[in-house]
């Protein structure tokens, strides 16, 4: 991997990641836009009823929303259109979000552009390019974790208008939280209780149970297993674990990194084949999904295991799973698809 760091016109950091080869492009193109300095001042407020931190980021109301393709801010710059990426082409690019939920003393938000191809998706990447994204996630995890006050680094992708995506270009985000988010805090507490009760690690047990209950395994390699959790929240939800427990992306071995792209790309492609119309071999619309890396936080995270959670809000070809009164009001999930049936369907749509 070749990393090149530069600045955008308003002072935000931009990092290019390229495959390390002799013909790797130079990344010295300047951002010649006339941009006002970013004046985002998100604030954290404590919900005293739950003990959870809420980010107040009213400046995000003005962010770009579903622009036409020729005005996409994540495409490479060209004559007549200067974007967030000054270069005429790129492989992977990461930059500070101009409309961050967290910034300054209350964390940091970054955008990760997976490819310069506007009409592509992560599933369209080659294994080499998917590995480059993994390397970028890893590098950002290491560097953001080192910032003062950062408790957890969260790499994720939202795909699809059904998820609320405002930019169609294939991209993800990274949040560097100055606190331990609620879901992680719950996992920390449950993992600690499991250790006290059994003397074992919770996530090692969950992986072993899934691998033993083959009805929930979707696919497995030498170093990774993808399975539907026993108590899945979402209609189609898959957890991808390395077989060796590690706290975060920086601790993966080279063998684990080499195997990951093939398994992850196959998972994404199976998600796209879940709702194929009868007689078609390609989807009429991409499956909306959220893909989320769970990494151990700085505080109390020694029992947590790195894993990726991939799920879709679609339950059938023409029905979505809405978080209505029970889920949104009480945080009590009801799943309409049995986890074993979901795993079987994901096995059936293998390429």
C-alpha positions as CSV (number, residue, x, y, z in Angstrom):
1,X,0.0,0.0,0.0
2,X,1.1,3.5,-0.8
3,X,-0.3,6.3,1.3
4,X,-0.2,10.0,0.3
5,X,-1.5,12.7,2.6
6,X,-2.4,16.2,1.5
7,X,-4.8,19.0,2.3
8,X,-8.1,20.2,0.8
9,X,-8.7,23.9,0.2
10,X,-10.3,24.4,3.5
11,X,-7.5,22.7,5.5
12,X,-9.2,19.3,5.9
13,X,-7.0,16.2,5.6
14,X,-7.2,14.0,2.4
15,X,-5.4,10.7,2.2
16,X,-4.9,8.7,-1.0
17,X,-4.4,4.9,-0.8
18,X,-2.9,3.2,-3.8
19,X,-1.7,-0.3,-4.6
20,X,2.1,-0.3,-4.1
21,X,3.4,-0.7,-7.7
22,X,6.0,1.0,-9.9
23,X,3.4,2.9,-11.9
24,X,1.4,4.2,-8.9
25,X,0.1,7.7,-9.7
26,X,1.5,10.9,-8.2
27,X,-1.0,12.5,-5.9
28,X,0.1,16.2,-6.1
29,X,-3.0,17.8,-7.6
30,X,-4.0,20.8,-5.6
31,X,-7.6,21.5,-4.5
32,X,-8.3,24.8,-6.3
33,X,-11.8,25.4,-5.0
34,X,-12.6,28.5,-3.0
35,X,-13.9,27.0,0.2
36,X,-14.8,28.8,3.4
37,X,-13.1,27.2,6.4
38,X,-15.2,24.5,8.1
39,X,-17.0,25.9,11.1
40,X,-18.7,22.7,12.4
41,X,-19.2,22.7,16.2
42,X,-20.9,19.5,17.2
43,X,-21.6,19.2,20.8
44,X,-22.2,16.1,23.0
45,X,-25.1,16.1,25.5
46,X,-25.7,13.5,28.1
47,X,-29.1,11.9,28.2
48,X,-29.4,11.6,31.9
49,X,-32.3,9.2,31.7
50,X,-30.2,6.5,29.9
51,X,-26.6,7.6,30.5
52,X,-26.0,7.8,26.7
53,X,-24.2,10.6,24.8
54,X,-26.1,12.3,22.0
55,X,-24.3,14.3,19.3
56,X,-26.0,17.6,18.4
57,X,-24.8,18.6,14.9
58,X,-27.3,21.1,13.5
59,X,-24.8,22.2,10.7
60,X,-25.4,18.8,9.0
61,X,-28.8,20.1,7.8
62,X,-27.0,21.8,5.0
63,X,-25.1,18.8,3.6
64,X,-25.3,17.7,0.0
65,X,-28.4,15.5,-0.6
66,X,-28.7,13.1,-3.6
67,X,-26.9,15.3,-6.2
68,X,-27.1,14.4,-9.9
69,X,-24.3,12.1,-11.1
70,X,-22.4,15.0,-12.8
71,X,-22.3,16.9,-9.6
72,X,-21.2,14.1,-7.3
73,X,-18.7,15.4,-4.7
74,X,-17.0,12.0,-4.4
75,X,-16.1,11.5,-8.1
76,X,-12.7,12.6,-9.3
77,X,-12.4,16.2,-10.3
78,X,-12.6,17.0,-14.0
79,X,-13.0,20.1,-16.2
80,X,-16.0,22.0,-15.0
81,X,-16.5,20.0,-11.8
82,X,-14.2,20.2,-8.9
83,X,-15.0,17.7,-6.2
84,X,-13.7,16.6,-2.8
85,X,-11.1,14.6,-4.7
86,X,-8.8,16.9,-6.7
87,X,-7.2,14.0,-8.6
88,X,-8.4,13.0,-12.0
89,X,-8.6,9.4,-10.8
90,X,-8.0,7.5,-7.6
91,X,-8.1,4.0,-6.1
92,X,-9.1,4.6,-2.4
93,X,-9.5,8.1,-0.9
94,X,-10.2,9.1,2.7
95,X,-10.9,12.7,3.8
96,X,-12.3,14.5,6.8
97,X,-16.1,15.0,6.5
98,X,-17.1,18.6,5.7
99,X,-20.4,18.0,7.6
100,X,-19.2,15.9,10.6
101,X,-21.3,14.6,13.4
102,X,-18.1,14.6,15.6
103,X,-15.2,17.0,15.2
104,X,-12.4,18.7,17.2
105,X,-12.5,17.9,20.8
106,X,-15.5,15.7,20.4
107,X,-14.1,13.1,17.9
108,X,-13.7,13.0,14.2
109,X,-15.6,11.8,11.1
110,X,-14.1,10.7,7.8
111,X,-15.4,9.6,4.4
112,X,-13.9,6.5,2.7
113,X,-14.3,6.4,-1.1
114,X,-13.9,2.8,-2.2
115,X,-13.5,3.5,-5.9
116,X,-13.6,6.4,-8.4
117,X,-16.3,4.5,-10.4
118,X,-19.5,6.3,-9.6
119,X,-21.8,3.4,-10.7
120,X,-19.9,0.6,-9.0
121,X,-20.3,-0.9,-5.6
122,X,-18.0,-2.5,-3.1
123,X,-19.1,-5.9,-4.5
124,X,-17.7,-4.9,-7.9
125,X,-14.2,-4.5,-6.6
126,X,-11.4,-7.0,-7.3
127,X,-9.9,-8.8,-4.4
128,X,-6.8,-6.6,-4.7
129,X,-8.9,-3.4,-4.5
130,X,-10.9,-4.8,-1.6
131,X,-7.7,-5.6,0.2
132,X,-6.6,-2.0,-0.4
133,X,-9.8,-0.8,1.4
134,X,-9.1,-3.2,4.3
135,X,-5.6,-1.7,4.5
136,X,-7.0,1.8,4.5
137,X,-9.5,0.9,7.3
138,X,-6.6,-0.6,9.2
139,X,-4.3,2.4,8.8
140,X,-7.1,4.8,9.8
141,X,-7.9,2.7,12.8
142,X,-4.3,2.9,14.0
143,X,-4.0,6.6,13.4
144,X,-7.3,7.7,14.8
145,X,-6.9,5.5,17.9
146,X,-3.7,7.4,18.6
147,X,-5.6,10.8,18.8
148,X,-6.1,12.2,22.3
149,X,-9.4,11.3,23.9
150,X,-10.6,8.7,21.3
151,X,-12.3,5.7,22.8
152,X,-13.4,3.7,19.7
153,X,-12.9,3.7,16.0
154,X,-15.9,2.6,13.9
155,X,-15.6,1.8,10.2
156,X,-18.9,1.2,8.4
157,X,-20.8,1.4,5.1
158,X,-24.4,2.5,4.5
159,X,-25.7,1.4,1.0
160,X,-29.0,2.3,-0.5
161,X,-31.6,5.1,-0.3
162,X,-33.6,2.8,2.0
163,X,-30.8,3.1,4.6
164,X,-30.8,6.9,4.3
165,X,-27.7,7.3,2.0
166,X,-27.4,10.9,0.7
167,X,-24.6,10.2,-1.8
168,X,-24.9,7.3,-4.3
169,X,-21.1,7.0,-5.0
170,X,-19.7,3.9,-3.3
171,X,-18.3,5.0,0.0
172,X,-18.2,4.4,3.7
173,X,-17.4,6.3,6.8
174,X,-15.3,6.2,9.9
175,X,-16.3,7.7,13.2
176,X,-13.7,8.2,16.0
177,X,-15.8,8.4,19.1
178,X,-14.7,10.2,22.2
179,X,-16.9,7.9,24.3
180,X,-17.9,4.2,24.2
181,X,-21.1,3.9,22.1
182,X,-24.1,2.3,23.7
183,X,-24.0,-1.0,21.7
184,X,-20.4,-1.5,22.5
185,X,-21.0,-0.7,26.1
186,X,-23.6,-3.4,26.3
187,X,-21.3,-5.9,24.7
188,X,-18.5,-5.0,27.2
189,X,-20.8,-5.6,30.1
190,X,-22.2,-8.9,28.8
191,X,-18.7,-10.1,27.9
192,X,-17.5,-9.3,31.4
193,X,-20.4,-11.2,32.9
194,X,-19.8,-14.2,30.7
195,X,-16.1,-14.3,31.7
196,X,-17.1,-14.2,35.4
197,X,-19.7,-16.9,35.0
198,X,-17.8,-19.3,32.7
199,X,-14.1,-18.3,32.7
200,X,-14.3,-18.1,28.9
201,X,-14.5,-15.4,26.3
202,X,-18.1,-14.7,25.0
203,X,-17.1,-14.1,21.4
204,X,-15.0,-17.2,21.2
205,X,-18.0,-19.2,22.5
206,X,-20.4,-17.5,20.0
207,X,-18.1,-18.4,17.1
208,X,-17.6,-22.0,18.3
209,X,-21.4,-22.4,18.8
210,X,-22.1,-21.1,15.3
211,X,-19.5,-23.3,13.7
212,X,-20.9,-26.3,15.5
213,X,-24.5,-25.4,14.5
214,X,-23.8,-25.6,10.8
215,X,-27.4,-24.6,10.0
216,X,-26.4,-21.0,10.7
217,X,-23.0,-21.0,8.8
218,X,-23.1,-19.1,5.5
219,X,-19.6,-19.7,4.4
220,X,-16.2,-20.4,6.0
221,X,-12.6,-20.3,5.1
222,X,-9.3,-21.2,6.8
223,X,-9.3,-18.0,8.9
224,X,-12.8,-16.5,8.8
225,X,-16.4,-17.8,9.3
226,X,-19.6,-16.0,8.3
227,X,-22.7,-17.0,10.2
228,X,-26.2,-15.8,11.0
229,X,-26.4,-15.1,14.8
230,X,-28.7,-17.2,16.9
231,X,-30.8,-14.2,17.9
232,X,-30.5,-12.1,14.7
233,X,-32.2,-8.7,14.8
234,X,-32.5,-8.2,11.1
235,X,-34.2,-10.4,8.4
236,X,-30.8,-11.1,6.8
237,X,-27.9,-10.5,9.1
238,X,-24.4,-12.1,9.0
239,X,-21.5,-11.8,11.4
240,X,-18.0,-12.4,10.0
241,X,-15.4,-13.3,12.6
242,X,-11.7,-14.2,12.2
243,X,-11.1,-17.6,13.9
244,X,-8.4,-16.1,16.1
245,X,-9.7,-13.5,18.6
246,X,-8.2,-10.0,18.1
247,X,-9.3,-6.7,19.4
248,X,-9.1,-4.7,16.2
249,X,-8.1,-4.5,12.5
250,X,-4.5,-3.6,13.3
251,X,-3.9,-7.1,14.9
252,X,-4.9,-9.2,11.9
253,X,-2.1,-11.4,10.5
254,X,-1.2,-11.3,6.8
255,X,-2.9,-14.6,6.2
256,X,-6.1,-13.3,7.7
257,X,-5.9,-10.2,5.5
258,X,-5.3,-12.2,2.4
259,X,-8.4,-14.4,2.9
260,X,-10.8,-11.6,4.0
261,X,-11.4,-10.0,0.6
262,X,-12.7,-13.1,-1.1
263,X,-15.0,-14.0,1.7
264,X,-16.4,-10.5,2.1
265,X,-16.9,-9.9,-1.6
266,X,-18.8,-13.2,-1.8
267,X,-21.0,-12.2,1.1
268,X,-21.9,-8.9,-0.6
269,X,-22.6,-10.6,-3.9
270,X,-24.9,-13.1,-2.1
271,X,-26.8,-10.2,-0.5
272,X,-27.3,-8.8,-4.0
273,X,-28.7,-12.1,-5.2
274,X,-31.2,-12.5,-2.3
275,X,-34.1,-10.8,-4.0
276,X,-33.6,-11.6,-7.7
277,X,-36.7,-11.5,-9.8
278,X,-37.7,-14.8,-11.2
279,X,-35.8,-15.6,-14.4
280,X,-33.1,-12.9,-13.8
281,X,-29.4,-13.5,-13.0
282,X,-28.8,-9.9,-11.9
283,X,-30.7,-7.7,-9.4
284,X,-32.9,-4.9,-10.7
285,X,-31.8,-2.8,-7.7
286,X,-28.9,-3.3,-5.3
287,X,-29.8,-4.7,-1.8
288,X,-29.6,-2.0,0.8
289,X,-27.3,-2.9,3.7
290,X,-25.3,-1.7,6.6
291,X,-21.8,-3.2,7.0
292,X,-20.2,-2.4,10.4
293,X,-16.9,-3.3,11.9
294,X,-17.0,-3.8,15.7
295,X,-13.6,-3.1,17.3
296,X,-12.6,-3.1,20.9
297,X,-12.7,0.3,22.6
298,X,-9.8,1.8,24.5
299,X,-11.7,1.4,27.9
300,X,-12.8,-2.0,29.0
301,X,-12.5,-3.6,25.7
302,X,-10.1,-6.5,26.4
303,X,-12.9,-9.1,26.1
304,X,-14.3,-7.8,22.8
305,X,-13.5,-9.5,19.5
306,X,-13.1,-7.9,16.2
307,X,-16.0,-8.8,13.9
308,X,-18.0,-7.4,11.0
309,X,-21.8,-7.3,11.0
310,X,-23.6,-7.1,7.7
311,X,-27.4,-6.8,7.5
312,X,-30.2,-5.5,5.2
313,X,-33.4,-3.8,6.1
314,X,-35.2,-5.6,3.2
315,X,-37.1,-8.7,4.3
316,X,-38.6,-9.6,0.9
317,X,-38.2,-8.2,-2.6
318,X,-40.9,-5.6,-2.0
319,X,-41.0,-5.2,1.8
320,X,-38.7,-3.4,4.2
321,X,-38.1,-4.1,7.9
322,X,-39.1,-0.8,9.6
323,X,-38.1,0.0,13.1
324,X,-41.5,1.0,14.4
325,X,-43.0,1.3,17.8
326,X,-41.5,-1.8,19.5
327,X,-38.0,-1.4,18.1
328,X,-37.7,2.4,18.0
329,X,-39.7,3.0,21.2
330,X,-38.5,0.2,23.4
331,X,-35.4,-1.1,21.6
332,X,-37.0,-4.6,21.5
333,X,-36.4,-6.3,18.2
334,X,-38.9,-8.6,16.5
335,X,-37.4,-10.6,13.5
336,X,-39.8,-11.8,10.7
337,X,-37.2,-14.3,9.3
338,X,-35.8,-17.3,11.3
339,X,-32.0,-17.1,11.4
340,X,-31.7,-20.7,10.2
341,X,-33.9,-19.9,7.2
342,X,-31.9,-16.8,6.4
343,X,-28.6,-18.8,6.5
344,X,-30.1,-21.4,4.2
345,X,-31.2,-18.8,1.7
346,X,-27.7,-17.2,1.8
347,X,-26.2,-20.6,1.1
348,X,-28.6,-21.2,-1.8
349,X,-27.6,-17.9,-3.6
350,X,-23.9,-18.9,-3.8
351,X,-22.3,-18.0,-7.2
